[in-house]
Amino acid sequence: MAERLATLVGLYALLGLGYQIVFGQLRALNLAQGALFGVGAYATALTAEQIGPFALLVAPLAAGAVAALAAPPMLRLQSHYFALATLALASLINLVALHAEGLTGGANGLVGFGVALPRGTTLAIVVWLVLIAAVIAYAFVFRGAMGEKARLLREAPLVAATLGIDGALWRFTAFVVGGAVAGLAGGFSAALTGVVSPEATGFSVMLLCLTAVVLGGARHPLGAVLGAAVAVLLPELFRGLQGSWLLAYAAATLAVVLWAPEGLAGLFTRPRAATLPRPIAPAARPLHLVLTGVSKRFGGVEALGDVSFAVERSEVVGLIGPNGSGKTTLLNVISGLERADSGTIVLDSIGLEHLPPHAIARLGIGRTFQTPIEGESRGAGLARAVSNGAAFLLLDEPAAGMTDRERDALAHWLERLRRTRGIVLVDHDIELLTRVCDRLVCLEGGRIIAVGSPAEVRADPRVRASFLGVPA
């Protein structure tokens, strides 16, 4: 009995560890993890008589292949739409298991294959050796810079994109690897029970997986192990309560959630300061950023109209204008977060208009945002943009909320930075802009109304009326 429970804890911990990759690290609610567990179980059962213990290796390959085929259309969806799509995938897998009787045995399932697979103590040892290796690999992958990239994708996907992190590739890899790990756990389950039925693809497995990860900790390497131990062992401890065991189990689970909202593993860890991701070297060191006739509309509203200007390396261009004039929209269009309706944006000889944000970042354009990530200072965003090695920086109100002393330090920092980079600086502090900028570009209603030196633009009657609030 103890040996069987140990094996169950190990294989469900492996299932949960795979789920942590996509749910914990990227915060994607994948409801097909339990069904992929069942795919692995069926794959092992169907091949065990032919290849013996090597059938356990077929399990992750089969589940990973199903995940890879299903991932491209599903990963285009966001939030609850993605969750519903994965639930549909799980339902489809369950229907195949139930009705493809010639392959799966239908409702009766598959039996009689277990003699070709490891069992008993041997199986328990194999499961735990694989689990230990997987936990070590997980901890190694998501420490340091990789863990910080995952955090940015989870908490600030736009920031991640402007740092050159390909979110689509990360999500695809996480979904497939997590599914493959679930399939391996399903293969071990088939070896343990010697029976595979449609229940292996049912939602009860998914519910146990989700419970284990939430109870243990969604991202800590040991979270899945602790959660699986609780999810598997608590029902056994409460069996003596007969009809009341389920109520006792629910109460104990609720107590863990309330007492340790970050999971049981969170009780043994201290929060630490996030490290900056390692620099992603741009593909080239461009010298010129040129915008020609850039326009953008949102429905019937013209956000940008025929905007044209250029920025050279070692030059600071200030972008000014009243609120709603299109400054942030222009930065979004340059960095690829929005698509221009017309016009060209050229970095040296490379057109940026149709490239995704992460590709633009890798070519040499960095970006900061008005609102910093929760728990971070504005300085962290600036440092992250510089660490990316970008040749051109788009800084969106970096001085907002700073004291006079901090603004002075920012000005000195920009003066040093301009030696090797071109900068487009959006801010409302006209004195700061006058101090550090070579030229100012003033927008009103999405269109340029003045371009020139800071003194020339400040003296322009239209700028004085629209931005400075001084009658013409």
PLY file of the C-alpha trace (Angstrom):
ply
format ascii 1.0
element vertex 472
property float x
property float y
property float z
element edge 471
property int vertex1
property int vertex2
end_header
0.00 0.00 0.00
2.75 2.47 0.97
4.66 1.61 -2.20
1.60 2.28 -4.34
0.93 5.62 -2.61
4.55 6.65 -3.10
4.29 5.85 -6.79
1.01 7.77 -7.07
2.52 10.82 -5.36
5.51 10.68 -7.71
3.56 10.39 -10.95
1.02 13.05 -9.98
3.88 15.32 -8.92
5.32 14.82 -12.40
1.95 15.68 -13.91
1.82 18.85 -11.80
5.39 19.82 -12.65
4.51 19.78 -16.34
1.49 21.92 -15.56
3.61 24.45 -13.69
5.47 25.23 -16.91
2.43 26.58 -18.71
0.09 27.54 -15.84
2.57 28.65 -13.18
5.24 30.28 -15.29
3.09 31.78 -18.07
-0.28 32.01 -16.28
-2.14 30.18 -19.04
-5.09 28.12 -17.77
-4.60 24.90 -19.75
-7.50 22.53 -19.06
-6.19 19.80 -21.38
-3.32 18.68 -19.13
-5.34 15.80 -17.69
-6.39 14.62 -21.16
-2.74 14.63 -22.32
-2.01 12.47 -19.25
-4.55 10.02 -20.69
-2.95 10.17 -24.15
0.32 9.05 -22.58
-1.41 6.25 -20.73
-3.07 4.92 -23.90
0.18 5.24 -25.88
1.99 3.10 -23.31
-0.80 0.51 -23.16
-0.97 0.17 -26.95
2.77 -0.33 -27.44
3.76 -2.23 -24.29
3.37 -5.73 -25.78
5.53 -4.83 -28.78
8.40 -2.88 -27.17
8.09 -3.64 -23.46
9.43 -1.03 -21.01
10.33 1.28 -23.90
6.61 1.93 -24.20
7.07 4.41 -21.36
9.15 6.53 -23.76
6.33 6.53 -26.29
4.02 8.23 -23.79
5.68 11.69 -23.76
6.21 11.56 -27.52
2.54 10.86 -28.19
1.24 13.49 -25.76
3.78 16.04 -26.97
2.78 15.40 -30.59
-0.93 15.94 -29.79
-0.06 19.14 -27.92
2.11 20.38 -30.81
-0.66 19.78 -33.36
-3.32 21.48 -31.25
-1.21 24.38 -29.98
-0.95 26.75 -33.01
-4.66 27.70 -33.26
-5.29 27.61 -29.51
-2.32 29.76 -28.54
-3.69 32.59 -30.68
-6.44 32.92 -28.08
-6.12 34.80 -24.80
-7.41 34.40 -21.26
-10.67 32.46 -20.88
-10.90 31.83 -24.63
-7.68 29.83 -24.41
-9.05 27.94 -21.39
-12.24 27.08 -23.29
-10.22 25.90 -26.30
-8.13 23.57 -24.14
-11.31 22.28 -22.51
-12.64 21.50 -25.98
-9.41 19.63 -26.76
-9.78 17.62 -23.56
-13.39 16.76 -24.45
-12.33 15.66 -27.94
-9.61 13.38 -26.55
-12.11 11.89 -24.10
-14.63 11.26 -26.91
-11.99 9.48 -28.99
-11.04 7.31 -26.00
-14.68 6.42 -25.44
-15.83 5.76 -29.00
-12.76 4.54 -30.92
-13.33 1.02 -29.62
-11.07 -0.65 -32.15
-8.10 1.32 -30.84
-8.88 2.18 -27.23
-11.25 -0.59 -26.19
-14.06 1.91 -25.68
-15.67 2.11 -22.27
-13.98 -1.11 -21.17
-10.52 0.26 -21.85
-7.31 -1.72 -22.30
-6.01 -4.45 -19.96
-3.40 -7.16 -19.95
-0.40 -5.08 -20.99
1.05 -4.45 -17.53
3.25 -7.56 -17.43
5.55 -5.98 -20.02
6.15 -2.87 -17.90
8.07 -2.12 -14.68
5.99 -2.74 -11.57
6.18 -2.56 -7.80
9.40 -1.27 -6.27
11.11 -0.98 -9.65
8.37 1.30 -10.95
8.43 3.44 -7.78
12.19 3.91 -8.08
11.96 4.81 -11.78
9.13 7.31 -11.14
11.00 9.09 -8.36
14.30 9.16 -10.22
12.56 10.76 -13.19
10.73 13.17 -10.88
13.94 14.24 -9.11
15.66 14.82 -12.45
12.66 16.81 -13.71
12.54 18.99 -10.57
16.27 19.75 -10.87
15.91 20.57 -14.57
12.89 22.82 -13.86
14.74 24.69 -11.11
17.77 25.14 -13.35
15.80 26.43 -16.34
13.67 28.95 -14.44
16.33 30.45 -12.24
18.01 33.78 -12.98
17.49 35.32 -16.41
15.11 32.63 -17.72
12.88 33.01 -14.70
12.87 36.78 -15.18
11.85 36.41 -18.82
9.00 34.13 -17.76
7.96 36.70 -15.14
7.86 39.44 -17.75
5.78 37.28 -20.09
3.44 36.52 -17.21
3.11 40.01 -15.74
4.04 42.42 -18.56
3.88 40.76 -22.00
4.28 44.07 -23.84
7.49 44.81 -21.96
8.71 41.30 -22.75
8.04 41.82 -26.47
9.97 45.10 -26.53
12.93 43.26 -24.99
13.05 40.82 -27.89
11.34 37.93 -26.07
9.23 35.86 -28.47
6.12 35.18 -26.40
4.52 32.94 -29.04
7.54 30.63 -29.09
7.65 30.51 -25.30
3.96 29.60 -25.05
4.24 26.93 -27.74
7.29 25.37 -26.09
5.69 25.46 -22.63
2.46 23.87 -23.89
4.26 21.06 -25.72
6.85 20.33 -23.02
4.21 20.46 -20.29
2.02 18.09 -22.32
4.91 15.69 -22.88
5.62 15.58 -19.15
1.93 14.90 -18.51
2.07 12.06 -21.04
5.05 10.51 -19.25
3.11 10.65 -15.99
0.22 8.94 -17.77
2.55 6.19 -18.98
3.67 5.57 -15.40
0.02 5.46 -14.32
-0.70 2.79 -16.93
2.24 0.73 -15.64
1.02 1.12 -12.05
-2.61 0.08 -12.59
-2.31 -2.23 -15.60
-5.58 -0.77 -16.87
-6.32 2.27 -19.06
-9.88 3.48 -19.56
-11.51 6.75 -20.72
-11.38 7.91 -17.09
-7.65 8.55 -17.63
-8.61 11.36 -20.00
-11.45 12.66 -17.81
-11.71 15.97 -15.99
-11.11 14.35 -12.60
-7.42 13.96 -13.47
-7.28 17.63 -14.53
-8.93 18.66 -11.27
-6.41 16.69 -9.23
-3.56 18.26 -11.21
-4.86 21.80 -10.71
-5.48 21.17 -7.02
-1.96 19.83 -6.51
-0.34 22.82 -8.22
-2.43 25.41 -6.38
-1.88 23.75 -3.00
1.82 23.17 -3.45
2.78 26.36 -5.27
2.38 27.25 -8.92
6.01 28.12 -9.65
8.26 26.71 -6.92
10.21 23.62 -8.07
8.93 21.62 -5.09
5.39 22.96 -5.33
4.07 20.11 -7.46
5.66 17.51 -5.17
4.16 18.99 -2.00
0.80 19.53 -3.68
0.67 15.97 -5.02
1.49 14.61 -1.58
-1.41 16.55 -0.08
-3.84 15.72 -2.91
-3.04 12.00 -2.82
-2.49 11.38 0.90
-5.27 13.50 2.44
-8.08 11.38 0.94
-6.37 8.27 2.30
-6.10 9.79 5.76
-9.79 10.74 5.75
-11.14 7.42 4.42
-12.03 6.40 7.95
-14.59 9.20 8.11
-16.71 7.24 5.63
-19.34 9.55 4.10
-17.81 12.68 5.60
-14.31 12.23 4.15
-14.98 14.47 1.15
-16.16 17.33 3.38
-13.07 16.95 5.57
-10.84 16.92 2.48
-12.47 20.10 1.15
-12.07 21.84 4.53
-8.39 20.85 4.77
-7.76 22.06 1.21
-9.47 25.38 1.93
-7.37 25.79 5.07
-4.17 25.32 3.06
-5.29 27.87 0.48
-6.15 30.45 3.15
-3.07 29.79 5.25
-0.62 29.64 2.35
-2.03 31.59 -0.64
1.28 31.13 -2.51
1.17 27.38 -1.89
2.92 25.24 0.69
6.28 25.76 -0.99
5.87 29.51 -0.50
6.17 29.01 3.26
9.80 27.97 2.85
10.97 30.67 0.46
11.70 34.35 0.81
10.83 36.84 -1.92
13.91 38.13 -3.68
14.57 41.04 -5.95
14.05 40.20 -9.60
17.17 40.09 -11.74
17.33 41.81 -15.08
17.26 39.55 -18.12
20.54 39.03 -19.89
21.03 41.46 -22.79
19.64 40.26 -26.09
22.12 41.59 -28.64
20.46 43.37 -31.57
20.97 41.87 -35.00
22.70 45.03 -36.22
23.93 48.41 -34.97
21.71 50.77 -37.00
22.52 54.46 -37.45
19.25 55.95 -38.71
15.58 55.70 -37.76
13.35 57.36 -40.37
9.55 57.77 -40.28
7.78 58.81 -43.48
4.06 59.55 -43.74
3.06 57.37 -40.77
-0.69 57.33 -40.15
-2.90 55.37 -37.74
-6.64 55.38 -37.15
-8.73 53.76 -34.42
-12.17 53.48 -35.94
-13.17 57.01 -36.91
-10.46 58.68 -34.82
-7.21 59.72 -36.47
-4.49 59.01 -33.90
-1.60 59.80 -36.25
-1.66 61.65 -39.57
1.26 61.81 -42.00
3.98 61.89 -39.33
7.51 62.18 -40.74
10.82 62.78 -38.96
14.21 61.11 -38.49
16.44 60.26 -35.53
20.17 59.71 -35.82
22.45 57.82 -33.47
23.90 60.14 -30.80
20.82 62.37 -31.05
17.97 63.03 -28.64
14.63 63.99 -30.17
11.91 65.15 -27.80
8.30 64.34 -28.61
5.85 66.79 -27.06
2.18 67.62 -27.30
-0.98 67.79 -25.18
-2.58 64.65 -23.78
-4.17 62.63 -26.56
-1.95 64.12 -29.26
-0.62 60.67 -30.31
2.79 60.54 -28.62
2.42 57.11 -27.00
0.62 55.77 -30.07
3.60 56.82 -32.17
5.99 54.96 -29.87
3.71 51.91 -30.05
3.74 52.03 -33.85
7.54 52.31 -34.00
8.02 49.40 -31.58
5.45 47.20 -33.34
2.81 47.13 -30.61
0.44 48.84 -33.07
0.39 48.57 -36.87
0.57 51.74 -38.96
-2.21 52.06 -41.51
0.14 53.74 -43.96
3.66 55.13 -44.20
7.07 53.59 -43.61
9.35 53.16 -40.61
12.88 52.32 -41.66
15.82 51.34 -39.46
18.77 51.90 -41.77
17.49 49.89 -44.76
15.08 47.59 -42.88
11.35 48.31 -42.93
9.72 47.76 -39.54
6.04 48.26 -40.41
5.12 44.55 -40.61
7.55 43.03 -38.09
6.43 41.70 -34.68
7.58 43.60 -31.58
10.19 41.04 -30.50
11.82 41.14 -33.96
11.95 44.96 -33.89
13.56 44.83 -30.45
16.21 42.44 -31.69
17.02 44.77 -34.58
17.96 47.48 -32.11
14.95 49.39 -30.73
14.28 49.47 -26.98
11.21 50.79 -25.21
10.04 51.90 -21.79
6.44 52.46 -20.65
4.61 55.14 -18.69
3.53 52.68 -16.01
6.28 50.52 -14.47
5.72 46.86 -13.62
4.19 46.36 -10.18
6.87 46.25 -7.51
9.49 47.93 -9.71
10.80 51.45 -9.91
10.98 53.47 -13.11
14.73 53.06 -12.97
14.34 49.30 -13.38
12.51 49.78 -16.67
15.18 52.19 -17.93
17.98 49.85 -16.90
16.23 46.92 -18.59
15.85 48.84 -21.85
19.54 49.78 -21.85
20.67 46.26 -20.91
18.94 45.02 -24.06
21.71 46.62 -26.12
19.30 48.62 -28.29
20.77 51.30 -30.57
17.61 53.43 -30.35
15.54 53.98 -27.20
11.90 55.07 -27.02
11.38 56.54 -23.55
7.77 57.24 -22.55
7.65 59.82 -19.73
10.66 58.53 -17.77
10.63 61.59 -15.49
7.00 61.24 -14.37
6.76 61.26 -10.59
10.45 62.07 -10.08
11.78 64.68 -7.69
13.94 67.55 -8.92
17.03 65.71 -7.78
15.99 62.56 -9.62
15.24 64.55 -12.78
18.71 66.07 -12.61
20.22 62.59 -12.32
18.09 61.44 -15.28
19.37 64.34 -17.38
22.98 63.40 -16.65
22.18 59.76 -17.47
20.66 60.74 -20.82
23.69 62.86 -21.66
25.96 59.85 -21.15
23.58 57.54 -22.99
23.38 59.68 -26.10
27.05 59.01 -26.88
26.16 55.56 -28.20
22.40 55.66 -28.80
19.64 57.59 -30.45
16.75 58.54 -28.18
13.12 59.51 -28.72
12.01 61.09 -25.46
8.37 61.72 -24.54
7.83 63.90 -21.48
5.81 66.86 -20.21
8.79 68.48 -18.48
9.70 71.11 -21.05
12.74 72.23 -19.03
14.17 68.70 -19.04
13.48 68.37 -22.75
15.12 71.72 -23.48
18.17 70.65 -21.51
18.81 67.26 -23.15
17.17 67.33 -26.61
18.73 68.34 -29.91
15.33 68.77 -31.52
11.68 68.84 -30.49
8.75 67.47 -32.47
5.34 68.75 -31.35
2.17 66.79 -32.11
-1.39 68.03 -32.00
-4.29 65.82 -32.96
-1.86 63.21 -34.28
-0.14 65.62 -36.68
3.18 67.45 -36.47
2.71 71.19 -35.96
6.33 72.15 -35.25
9.85 70.72 -35.60
13.11 72.38 -34.66
15.49 73.22 -31.86
14.00 73.46 -28.37
14.15 77.25 -28.49
12.46 77.42 -31.89
9.68 75.04 -30.97
9.02 76.72 -27.62
8.67 80.04 -29.43
6.21 78.70 -32.00
2.77 80.27 -31.40
0.92 77.01 -32.12
3.08 75.13 -29.59
2.60 77.85 -27.00
-1.15 77.61 -27.44
-1.58 73.80 -27.60
1.15 72.45 -25.35
2.42 75.26 -23.12
-1.02 76.73 -22.53
0.10 80.27 -23.42
-2.20 82.30 -25.72
-0.72 82.86 -29.18
0 1
1 2
2 3
3 4
4 5
5 6
6 7
7 8
8 9
9 10
10 11
11 12
12 13
13 14
14 15
15 16
16 17
17 18
18 19
19 20
20 21
21 22
22 23
23 24
24 25
25 26
26 27
27 28
28 29
29 30
30 31
31 32
32 33
33 34
34 35
35 36
36 37
37 38
38 39
39 40
40 41
41 42
42 43
43 44
44 45
45 46
46 47
47 48
48 49
49 50
50 51
51 52
52 53
53 54
54 55
55 56
56 57
57 58
58 59
59 60
60 61
61 62
62 63
63 64
64 65
65 66
66 67
67 68
68 69
69 70
70 71
71 72
72 73
73 74
74 75
75 76
76 77
77 78
78 79
79 80
80 81
81 82
82 83
83 84
84 85
85 86
86 87
87 88
88 89
89 90
90 91
91 92
92 93
93 94
94 95
95 96
96 97
97 98
98 99
99 100
100 101
101 102
102 103
103 104
104 105
105 106
106 107
107 108
108 109
109 110
110 111
111 112
112 113
113 114
114 115
115 116
116 117
117 118
118 119
119 120
120 121
121 122
122 123
123 124
124 125
125 126
126 127
127 128
128 129
129 130
130 131
131 132
132 133
133 134
134 135
135 136
136 137
137 138
138 139
139 140
140 141
141 142
142 143
143 144
144 145
145 146
146 147
147 148
148 149
149 150
150 151
151 152
152 153
153 154
154 155
155 156
156 157
157 158
158 159
159 160
160 161
161 162
162 163
163 164
164 165
165 166
166 167
167 168
168 169
169 170
170 171
171 172
172 173
173 174
174 175
175 176
176 177
177 178
178 179
179 180
180 181
181 182
182 183
183 184
184 185
185 186
186 187
187 188
188 189
189 190
190 191
191 192
192 193
193 194
194 195
195 196
196 197
197 198
198 199
199 200
200 201
201 202
202 203
203 204
204 205
205 206
206 207
207 208
208 209
209 210
210 211
211 212
212 213
213 214
214 215
215 216
216 217
217 218
218 219
219 220
220 221
221 222
222 223
223 224
224 225
225 226
226 227
227 228
228 229
229 230
230 231
231 232
232 233
233 234
234 235
235 236
236 237
237 238
238 239
239 240
240 241
241 242
242 243
243 244
244 245
245 246
246 247
247 248
248 249
249 250
250 251
251 252
252 253
253 254
254 255
255 256
256 257
257 258
258 259
259 260
260 261
261 262
262 263
263 264
264 265
265 266
266 267
267 268
268 269
269 270
270 271
271 272
272 273
273 274
274 275
275 276
276 277
277 278
278 279
279 280
280 281
281 282
282 283
283 284
284 285
285 286
286 287
287 288
288 289
289 290
290 291
291 292
292 293
293 294
294 295
295 296
296 297
297 298
298 299
299 300
300 301
301 302
302 303
303 304
304 305
305 306
306 307
307 308
308 309
309 310
310 311
311 312
312 313
313 314
314 315
315 316
316 317
317 318
318 319
319 320
320 321
321 322
322 323
323 324
324 325
325 326
326 327
327 328
328 329
329 330
330 331
331 332
332 333
333 334
334 335
335 336
336 337
337 338
338 339
339 340
340 341
341 342
342 343
343 344
344 345
345 346
346 347
347 348
348 349
349 350
350 351
351 352
352 353
353 354
354 355
355 356
356 357
357 358
358 359
359 360
360 361
361 362
362 363
363 364
364 365
365 366
366 367
367 368
368 369
369 370
370 371
371 372
372 373
373 374
374 375
375 376
376 377
377 378
378 379
379 380
380 381
381 382
382 383
383 384
384 385
385 386
386 387
387 388
388 389
389 390
390 391
391 392
392 393
393 394
394 395
395 396
396 397
397 398
398 399
399 400
400 401
401 402
402 403
403 404
404 405
405 406
406 407
407 408
408 409
409 410
410 411
411 412
412 413
413 414
414 415
415 416
416 417
417 418
418 419
419 420
420 421
421 422
422 423
423 424
424 425
425 426
426 427
427 428
428 429
429 430
430 431
431 432
432 433
433 434
434 435
435 436
436 437
437 438
438 439
439 440
440 441
441 442
442 443
443 444
444 445
445 446
446 447
447 448
448 449
449 450
450 451
451 452
452 453
453 454
454 455
455 456
456 457
457 458
458 459
459 460
460 461
461 462
462 463
463 464
464 465
465 466
466 467
467 468
468 469
469 470
470 471
